[in-house]
Structures are given as C-alpha cells and as structure tokens.
Amino acid sequence: MTENADRHELTYEDKEIILLGTAHVSRESAELVERVISEEKPDTVCVELCQSRYQTIKNRDKWQETDLIKVIKEKKAFLLLSNLILSSFQKAIGKKLGIKPGEEMMRAISSAEGIGARIHLADRDIRTTLLRAWRKMRFRDKFMLLYQLLGSFGGMEDLTEDAVEEMKKKDVLHMLLDEMGKSQPQLKKALIDERDKYLSQMIKTAPGKKIVAVVGAGHVPGIKASIHESVDLKSLDEVPPEGKMAGVYKWGIPGLIVALFVGGFFFSGTGATMDMIKYWIFTTAIMSGIGAAVSFAHPVTILSAALVAPVTTIHPLIAAGWIAGLVEVFMAKPKVRDFEALSEDIMSVRGFWRNKITRVLLVVVFTNIGASLGTFLGITMLVRVFA
C-alpha cells in the first residue's frame, strides 16, 4: 500500500512493520487503527504504552490505589502533578471532540485481542522518562515548566476537529513541548528524542513477522530515522543521579545561611544575630505560608507550613512542602468521591484546586516554591544585616 501521512510501511530484517501515526485525541486515528488491525491481522500489535499506563487503561479505577503519603515521601509530587496536567490537556480536547484521550490505544488493544494477536508494550516507563527530564532541570526550569503547563489550560474553546487532525504532524505532547523545548532542550530530549529511539528498538524486536505499531504521529520521523540503528535500551532506562548543582544547592545554601549567622555573631554582636534570626523566621515563614494558602490548604496546614519553614529551609534533607502535604492529607482527607471525580476535575484549573487529591500535590509544590523564595529573600536580608 502507498505510504500516506498516517500509515508508514517499513521492513527490518525479515519483518514487515506497519507504523501508524496517530493523534491521541482523534476519532479518525482511532478508526484507522481499528481498520488496519482488522484488515492486516498482524502477529503482534505494538502500542505506545508502558506497563503502568497500560494498567491505567485496563483499570480505570487505578487512581483509587494512589498512596499520597508515599508520593510525598518519595518526592514525586511535582512529577505526578505535571503528568496530571498533561493528561488534562488531552482530556479537554477529547471532551470537546467527543472522544476519550488514548482511544486509539484502547482500540488497538481490543482489536489485537479480537484477532488473537500479541500485545507488545513499546514505550519506556513513564516514571523513568519524567525522572530523566526532571534530574536535568534547574530549579528555575522546573518553576517555568509548572507555569507553562498551567498555561496549557487556555485556548481550548476555539479548537476544532480539523485543528486536532492537524496535530497529527505533532501530537499533543510535541505541540506543548515546542515552546518549552526552545528554553529547555533537555526536556524535549528525554520526553521525545530518547523515546523515539526506545520505541524503534522495541518495535523492531517485537515477536512475530508482521507487526502493526500504534504511536503518536510526532514520534514517526524519529522512529523511521532510527529503525536500522542499534539502540542501547539499558542506557535509556537508567535514571541519572542528581547533578552537582543539586548537591551544591542542597548543602551549600544551608551552609551559607549558618555561616552568616555565625559571622554576624562574631563580627556584629548578639544584637545583629538576633535581628538575623527574626528576619529569617519572618521571611521564610510568611512566604511558605503564602505558598500553602495559594493552594487553598487547610488553615492548620498553612500554619504548619509557616512554623516549619525557618527550620526546613536550612535542613538539606527536609522540605516545608513535604510536611505541609502530609498535614494536608490528614486534615483534609481525600475521599472515594475525590478519586472518582479526578478524571473530570483535572480538566480545569478550578477542579485542580477543588479536588482534595490534586490539592495535596499543589500544597507540596507551592509551599516548596514559597519556602524557596523566602530562602533567597531571607539570605538577602541576612547579608544586609551582616554588612
């Protein structure tokens, strides 16, 4: 069959590979997937899913198993929040067009099951992908990412189905990352470029002679370019350690603060030291409390965020947001209805703040941002007193 914008026929050794480029919220894409699998009857159907995302599709109630305390302790609140915001972007488009996000993947799975074909999960684990991007980002970049992600909620009202079909040239994630990639190329590399290579290796090594692979259209050029290259999956599955600057920030900032307190005592006397302590408590407590308040946290959570900030900001292993998040879990316990409403609530900014699950994540993130801003403001005031 002649290759078109959606269907690409490749060969690798003795395998026939039919690569379908789809838009993740396109009715036409979903119908194409179903039709091609039914007509071609492949041995294997590869889908752009990892095990965790596959389980989410198969088990729609999986969110009810989310352990928020574990998420906070493992420092994954920002990662989970970012993933939810990206999901909300797709859901908002899908709702406008009357199709579920990922419908083409669901139809690929059901069609494969219908003809007795193997289902081969071809994507890298989403947690590995996010962590590889996260570890390479500076604090400023992480803050900008949150700002850009929140900004993605806008512009949905004027979106037509024709506009979504145009997204096949760049699927939803690619479109979002176009702007981010200009200032944060390391984000695009981990989320797209590396996955192109990963997908190509998984597809060409899938079992069977005839393979249909269903991927986002934005991945098609990268997969075609690397289909005959040897890709080291082990290296792409590794999560890099935190960078040197992260270590400098974690230990250097608290060290500088303690040095200023000690220096103030020896060079300027007890009065100056007491002024430093008051300024430090005031700035970090206020900014941390504001961060929690912006998240519409429980009053006790806001108070706890303010009380712990003066200490956590000079402790390299504890963050005010983690403590505030744990307090919020206990003070405003998420209920079953919050899990049930999550898929709808993440489709609006208001819903993110209203739902108790996403609110906990927002409390963690914004309290940490507030405490960090308070830290830099506090250091400025300490230096003035010391000088």
KOLGUFI-174806 format. One record per residue (C-alpha): chain; x, y, z. Coordinates in nm, 3 decimals, decimal comma. Example, Ala and Ser with C-alpha at 12.3 -4.5 7.8 and 13.67 -1.06 7.14 Angstrom:
BEGIN
NODE/chain/X/Y/Z
NODE/A/1,230/-0,450/0,780 $
NODE/A/1,367/-0,106/0,714 $
//
This chain:
BEGIN
NODE/chain/X/Y/Z
NODE/A/0,000/0,000/0,000 $
NODE/A/0,122/0,350/-0,075 $
NODE/A/0,253/0,533/0,229 $
NODE/A/0,043/0,828/0,349 $
NODE/A/0,056/1,078/0,634 $
NODE/A/-0,085/0,826/0,882 $
NODE/A/0,043/0,488/0,762 $
NODE/A/0,408/0,402/0,702 $
NODE/A/0,531/0,061/0,584 $
NODE/A/0,881/-0,041/0,696 $
NODE/A/1,092/-0,353/0,683 $
NODE/A/1,350/-0,472/0,931 $
NODE/A/1,536/-0,794/0,851 $
NODE/A/1,253/-1,041/0,776 $
NODE/A/0,980/-0,837/0,947 $
NODE/A/0,703/-0,630/0,795 $
NODE/A/0,623/-0,328/1,012 $
NODE/A/0,314/-0,111/0,959 $
NODE/A/0,367/0,210/1,156 $
NODE/A/0,051/0,408/1,230 $
NODE/A/0,100/0,771/1,333 $
NODE/A/-0,197/0,892/1,536 $
NODE/A/-0,327/1,195/1,719 $
NODE/A/-0,407/1,091/2,076 $
NODE/A/-0,747/1,263/2,072 $
NODE/A/-0,855/1,196/1,715 $
NODE/A/-1,164/0,996/1,617 $
NODE/A/-1,018/0,940/1,270 $
NODE/A/-0,699/0,797/1,421 $
NODE/A/-0,895/0,555/1,640 $
NODE/A/-1,094/0,433/1,340 $
NODE/A/-0,778/0,395/1,131 $
NODE/A/-0,614/0,178/1,398 $
NODE/A/-0,917/-0,048/1,425 $
NODE/A/-0,948/-0,084/1,047 $
NODE/A/-0,581/-0,159/0,978 $
NODE/A/-0,551/-0,423/1,251 $
NODE/A/-0,872/-0,590/1,132 $
NODE/A/-0,757/-0,595/0,768 $
NODE/A/-0,388/-0,682/0,818 $
NODE/A/-0,429/-0,936/1,101 $
NODE/A/-0,073/-0,891/1,233 $
NODE/A/0,110/-1,133/1,462 $
NODE/A/0,181/-0,851/1,708 $
NODE/A/0,036/-0,508/1,783 $
NODE/A/0,282/-0,266/1,943 $
NODE/A/0,135/0,025/2,137 $
NODE/A/0,298/0,341/2,270 $
NODE/A/0,235/0,243/2,631 $
NODE/A/0,444/0,132/2,926 $
NODE/A/0,322/-0,117/3,186 $
NODE/A/0,186/0,145/3,426 $
NODE/A/-0,004/0,333/3,153 $
NODE/A/-0,136/0,005/3,014 $
NODE/A/-0,271/-0,085/3,358 $
NODE/A/-0,432/0,259/3,383 $
NODE/A/-0,618/0,198/3,055 $
NODE/A/-0,723/-0,152/3,157 $
NODE/A/-0,815/-0,050/3,510 $
NODE/A/-0,994/0,286/3,515 $
NODE/A/-1,022/0,277/3,896 $
NODE/A/-0,645/0,261/3,944 $
NODE/A/-0,640/0,617/4,085 $
NODE/A/-0,817/0,484/4,394 $
NODE/A/-0,496/0,293/4,476 $
NODE/A/-0,284/0,612/4,483 $
NODE/A/-0,086/0,640/4,806 $
NODE/A/-0,042/1,015/4,852 $
NODE/A/0,179/0,974/5,157 $
NODE/A/0,412/0,752/4,955 $
NODE/A/0,414/1,002/4,668 $
NODE/A/0,517/1,282/4,905 $
NODE/A/0,783/1,077/5,085 $
NODE/A/0,936/0,969/4,754 $
NODE/A/0,947/1,334/4,639 $
NODE/A/0,726/1,267/4,337 $
NODE/A/0,452/1,524/4,396 $
NODE/A/0,570/1,760/4,122 $
NODE/A/0,614/1,471/3,875 $
NODE/A/0,263/1,340/3,943 $
NODE/A/0,115/1,689/3,921 $
NODE/A/0,290/1,753/3,588 $
NODE/A/0,162/1,423/3,450 $
NODE/A/-0,194/1,507/3,559 $
NODE/A/-0,176/1,849/3,392 $
NODE/A/-0,058/1,694/3,065 $
NODE/A/-0,343/1,443/3,090 $
NODE/A/-0,590/1,725/3,149 $
NODE/A/-0,480/1,894/2,827 $
NODE/A/-0,564/1,583/2,626 $
NODE/A/-0,890/1,529/2,815 $
NODE/A/-1,004/1,885/2,745 $
NODE/A/-0,951/1,839/2,370 $
NODE/A/-1,109/1,494/2,378 $
NODE/A/-1,420/1,615/2,557 $
NODE/A/-1,470/1,893/2,303 $
NODE/A/-1,449/1,641/2,020 $
NODE/A/-1,648/1,367/2,192 $
NODE/A/-1,365/1,112/2,212 $
NODE/A/-1,167/0,974/2,504 $
NODE/A/-0,793/1,054/2,516 $
NODE/A/-0,598/0,745/2,416 $
NODE/A/-0,897/0,596/2,235 $
NODE/A/-0,668/0,477/1,955 $
NODE/A/-0,462/0,279/2,209 $
NODE/A/-0,773/0,124/2,362 $
NODE/A/-0,900/0,024/2,019 $
NODE/A/-0,557/-0,116/1,928 $
NODE/A/-0,565/-0,335/2,239 $
NODE/A/-0,924/-0,453/2,188 $
NODE/A/-0,865/-0,516/1,815 $
NODE/A/-0,549/-0,716/1,890 $
NODE/A/-0,739/-0,924/2,145 $
NODE/A/-1,018/-0,975/1,893 $
NODE/A/-0,789/-1,137/1,633 $
NODE/A/-0,569/-1,317/1,886 $
NODE/A/-0,259/-1,104/1,818 $
NODE/A/0,008/-1,040/2,081 $
NODE/A/0,004/-0,701/2,255 $
NODE/A/0,356/-0,559/2,289 $
NODE/A/0,415/-0,258/2,517 $
NODE/A/0,678/-0,050/2,335 $
NODE/A/0,721/0,264/2,542 $
NODE/A/0,963/0,340/2,824 $
NODE/A/0,824/0,354/3,177 $
NODE/A/0,669/0,697/3,225 $
NODE/A/0,840/0,739/3,563 $
NODE/A/1,182/0,683/3,409 $
NODE/A/1,107/0,932/3,132 $
NODE/A/0,990/1,202/3,374 $
NODE/A/1,279/1,146/3,613 $
NODE/A/1,537/1,164/3,332 $
NODE/A/1,392/1,501/3,233 $
NODE/A/1,350/1,618/3,594 $
NODE/A/1,706/1,542/3,702 $
NODE/A/1,845/1,753/3,420 $
NODE/A/1,635/2,058/3,500 $
NODE/A/1,736/2,354/3,712 $
NODE/A/1,502/2,491/3,980 $
NODE/A/1,414/2,787/3,758 $
NODE/A/1,331/2,550/3,472 $
NODE/A/1,105/2,343/3,699 $
NODE/A/0,918/2,656/3,803 $
NODE/A/0,884/2,764/3,439 $
NODE/A/0,759/2,416/3,348 $
NODE/A/0,478/2,443/3,603 $
NODE/A/0,388/2,787/3,469 $
NODE/A/0,381/2,662/3,108 $
NODE/A/0,182/2,352/3,199 $
NODE/A/-0,080/2,557/3,382 $
NODE/A/-0,092/2,786/3,079 $
NODE/A/-0,185/2,489/2,860 $
NODE/A/-0,539/2,500/3,003 $
NODE/A/-0,616/2,803/2,786 $
NODE/A/-0,721/2,810/2,425 $
NODE/A/-0,946/2,503/2,426 $
NODE/A/-1,268/2,680/2,334 $
NODE/A/-1,168/2,767/1,977 $
NODE/A/-1,019/2,425/1,895 $
NODE/A/-1,190/2,242/1,607 $
NODE/A/-1,163/1,881/1,497 $
NODE/A/-0,975/1,997/1,186 $
NODE/A/-0,721/2,165/1,411 $
NODE/A/-0,673/1,843/1,606 $
NODE/A/-0,624/1,645/1,285 $
NODE/A/-0,354/1,898/1,200 $
NODE/A/-0,185/1,798/1,526 $
NODE/A/-0,100/1,464/1,369 $
NODE/A/0,209/1,635/1,238 $
NODE/A/0,300/1,697/1,602 $
NODE/A/0,095/1,508/1,860 $
NODE/A/-0,034/1,686/2,170 $
NODE/A/0,282/1,636/2,374 $
NODE/A/0,502/1,755/2,088 $
NODE/A/0,288/2,065/2,045 $
NODE/A/0,317/2,151/2,414 $
NODE/A/0,692/2,093/2,413 $
NODE/A/0,760/2,307/2,105 $
NODE/A/0,769/2,621/2,317 $
NODE/A/0,926/2,452/2,619 $
NODE/A/1,199/2,299/2,405 $
NODE/A/1,326/2,640/2,299 $
NODE/A/1,432/2,721/2,654 $
NODE/A/1,454/2,365/2,792 $
NODE/A/1,605/2,134/2,526 $
NODE/A/1,684/1,872/2,791 $
NODE/A/1,309/1,828/2,846 $
NODE/A/1,239/1,759/2,479 $
NODE/A/1,535/1,518/2,463 $
NODE/A/1,405/1,298/2,745 $
NODE/A/1,036/1,315/2,658 $
NODE/A/1,061/1,280/2,281 $
NODE/A/1,403/1,217/2,124 $
NODE/A/1,505/0,934/2,358 $
NODE/A/1,163/0,775/2,334 $
NODE/A/1,182/0,778/1,952 $
NODE/A/1,489/0,553/1,976 $
NODE/A/1,337/0,343/2,254 $
NODE/A/1,017/0,287/2,057 $
NODE/A/1,202/0,196/1,740 $
NODE/A/1,409/-0,068/1,921 $
NODE/A/1,106/-0,219/2,097 $
NODE/A/0,902/-0,228/1,775 $
NODE/A/1,166/-0,392/1,557 $
NODE/A/1,245/-0,656/1,823 $
NODE/A/0,879/-0,739/1,890 $
NODE/A/0,785/-1,105/1,829 $
NODE/A/0,625/-1,205/1,500 $
NODE/A/0,684/-1,144/1,130 $
NODE/A/0,406/-0,894/1,076 $
NODE/A/0,378/-0,605/1,320 $
NODE/A/0,138/-0,310/1,348 $
NODE/A/0,278/-0,033/1,568 $
NODE/A/0,048/0,242/1,702 $
NODE/A/0,236/0,556/1,811 $
NODE/A/0,182/0,931/1,836 $
NODE/A/0,237/1,092/1,495 $
NODE/A/0,516/1,311/1,634 $
NODE/A/0,728/1,002/1,700 $
NODE/A/0,706/0,870/1,343 $
NODE/A/1,001/1,064/1,191 $
NODE/A/1,231/0,969/1,481 $
NODE/A/1,130/0,602/1,469 $
NODE/A/1,184/0,583/1,093 $
NODE/A/1,523/0,752/1,126 $
NODE/A/1,648/0,508/1,391 $
NODE/A/1,476/0,184/1,286 $
NODE/A/1,803/0,043/1,145 $
NODE/A/2,022/0,178/1,426 $
NODE/A/2,134/-0,027/1,724 $
NODE/A/1,984/0,124/2,039 $
NODE/A/2,108/0,050/2,392 $
NODE/A/1,785/0,020/2,591 $
NODE/A/1,972/-0,031/2,919 $
NODE/A/2,133/0,313/2,899 $
NODE/A/1,798/0,475/2,815 $
NODE/A/1,636/0,304/3,115 $
NODE/A/1,889/0,443/3,363 $
NODE/A/1,786/0,730/3,588 $
NODE/A/2,080/0,972/3,615 $
NODE/A/2,190/1,079/3,963 $
NODE/A/2,119/1,430/4,080 $
NODE/A/2,355/1,682/3,922 $
NODE/A/2,638/1,855/4,102 $
NODE/A/2,443/2,179/4,121 $
NODE/A/2,164/1,999/4,307 $
NODE/A/2,420/1,893/4,569 $
NODE/A/2,560/2,246/4,588 $
NODE/A/2,210/2,385/4,636 $
NODE/A/2,112/2,120/4,890 $
NODE/A/2,418/2,166/5,113 $
NODE/A/2,565/2,498/5,002 $
NODE/A/2,264/2,718/5,075 $
NODE/A/2,215/2,590/5,434 $
NODE/A/2,593/2,621/5,484 $
NODE/A/2,587/2,983/5,367 $
NODE/A/2,297/3,065/5,599 $
NODE/A/2,469/2,912/5,903 $
NODE/A/2,791/3,094/5,811 $
NODE/A/2,606/3,426/5,801 $
NODE/A/2,455/3,361/6,146 $
NODE/A/2,794/3,269/6,292 $
NODE/A/2,966/3,559/6,116 $
NODE/A/2,704/3,801/6,241 $
NODE/A/2,759/3,685/6,598 $
NODE/A/3,140/3,722/6,589 $
NODE/A/3,166/4,038/6,381 $
NODE/A/2,850/4,231/6,465 $
NODE/A/2,749/4,106/6,808 $
NODE/A/2,446/3,944/6,966 $
NODE/A/2,207/4,220/6,858 $
NODE/A/2,282/4,167/6,490 $
NODE/A/2,243/3,791/6,528 $
NODE/A/1,903/3,831/6,689 $
NODE/A/1,796/4,061/6,406 $
NODE/A/1,911/3,799/6,158 $
NODE/A/1,709/3,528/6,331 $
NODE/A/1,396/3,745/6,336 $
NODE/A/1,429/3,837/5,969 $
NODE/A/1,491/3,474/5,876 $
NODE/A/1,189/3,345/6,066 $
NODE/A/0,970/3,621/5,930 $
NODE/A/1,060/3,587/5,561 $
NODE/A/1,065/3,207/5,536 $
NODE/A/0,752/3,158/5,746 $
NODE/A/0,549/3,420/5,559 $
NODE/A/0,649/3,303/5,211 $
NODE/A/0,597/2,935/5,293 $
NODE/A/0,257/3,012/5,445 $
NODE/A/0,159/3,212/5,137 $
NODE/A/0,253/2,916/4,917 $
NODE/A/0,023/2,689/5,118 $
NODE/A/-0,254/2,950/5,122 $
NODE/A/-0,239/2,991/4,742 $
NODE/A/-0,311/2,617/4,723 $
NODE/A/-0,627/2,666/4,937 $
NODE/A/-0,475/2,445/5,205 $
NODE/A/-0,643/2,375/5,539 $
NODE/A/-0,570/2,651/5,797 $
NODE/A/-0,374/2,402/6,009 $
NODE/A/-0,166/2,314/5,701 $
NODE/A/-0,092/2,683/5,635 $
NODE/A/0,014/2,726/5,998 $
NODE/A/0,235/2,417/5,985 $
NODE/A/0,396/2,537/5,661 $
NODE/A/0,484/2,867/5,828 $
NODE/A/0,611/2,706/6,151 $
NODE/A/0,842/2,452/5,988 $
NODE/A/0,985/2,673/5,712 $
NODE/A/1,252/2,852/5,923 $
NODE/A/1,397/2,509/6,011 $
NODE/A/1,339/2,311/5,690 $
NODE/A/1,498/2,584/5,476 $
NODE/A/1,832/2,527/5,650 $
NODE/A/1,794/2,149/5,664 $
NODE/A/1,916/1,986/5,340 $
NODE/A/1,704/1,670/5,374 $
NODE/A/1,361/1,811/5,469 $
NODE/A/1,130/2,042/5,274 $
NODE/A/0,846/2,252/5,407 $
NODE/A/0,619/2,131/5,126 $
NODE/A/0,658/1,767/5,224 $
NODE/A/0,549/1,836/5,579 $
NODE/A/0,266/2,063/5,468 $
NODE/A/0,150/1,797/5,220 $
NODE/A/0,141/1,528/5,488 $
NODE/A/-0,052/1,758/5,721 $
NODE/A/-0,300/1,834/5,440 $
NODE/A/-0,354/1,460/5,382 $
NODE/A/-0,454/1,416/5,746 $
NODE/A/-0,650/1,741/5,786 $
NODE/A/-0,849/1,724/5,459 $
NODE/A/-0,856/1,351/5,396 $
NODE/A/-0,928/1,268/5,028 $
NODE/A/-1,242/1,057/4,997 $
NODE/A/-1,356/0,799/4,743 $
NODE/A/-1,554/1,067/4,558 $
NODE/A/-1,233/1,268/4,508 $
NODE/A/-1,075/0,971/4,330 $
NODE/A/-1,391/0,915/4,128 $
NODE/A/-1,408/1,282/4,026 $
NODE/A/-1,037/1,314/3,950 $
NODE/A/-1,067/1,246/3,577 $
NODE/A/-1,318/1,531/3,542 $
NODE/A/-1,161/1,771/3,792 $
NODE/A/-0,821/1,775/3,621 $
NODE/A/-0,985/1,927/3,313 $
NODE/A/-0,999/2,274/3,473 $
NODE/A/-0,780/2,493/3,690 $
NODE/A/-1,069/2,525/3,936 $
NODE/A/-1,100/2,147/3,950 $
NODE/A/-0,731/2,107/4,036 $
NODE/A/-0,778/2,326/4,343 $
NODE/A/-1,115/2,175/4,435 $
NODE/A/-1,019/1,808/4,426 $
NODE/A/-0,851/1,705/4,751 $
NODE/A/-0,602/1,476/4,575 $
NODE/A/-0,462/1,735/4,338 $
NODE/A/-0,485/1,999/4,611 $
NODE/A/-0,240/1,796/4,822 $
NODE/A/0,003/1,794/4,529 $
NODE/A/-0,044/2,169/4,483 $
NODE/A/0,019/2,224/4,855 $
NODE/A/0,350/2,039/4,830 $
NODE/A/0,463/2,223/4,517 $
NODE/A/0,354/2,576/4,609 $
NODE/A/0,470/2,551/4,969 $
NODE/A/0,815/2,446/4,846 $
NODE/A/0,816/2,731/4,594 $
NODE/A/0,716/2,978/4,866 $
NODE/A/0,979/2,847/5,106 $
NODE/A/1,246/2,867/4,834 $
NODE/A/1,153/3,228/4,755 $
NODE/A/1,159/3,301/5,128 $
NODE/A/1,506/3,146/5,150 $
NODE/A/1,653/3,374/4,883 $
NODE/A/1,474/3,678/5,024 $
NODE/A/1,595/3,585/5,373 $
NODE/A/1,956/3,546/5,257 $
NODE/A/1,940/3,894/5,105 $
NODE/A/1,824/4,039/5,438 $
NODE/A/2,090/3,846/5,633 $
NODE/A/2,362/3,981/5,408 $
NODE/A/2,237/4,336/5,463 $
NODE/A/2,244/4,296/5,839 $
NODE/A/2,588/4,133/5,825 $
NODE/A/2,722/4,414/5,603 $
//
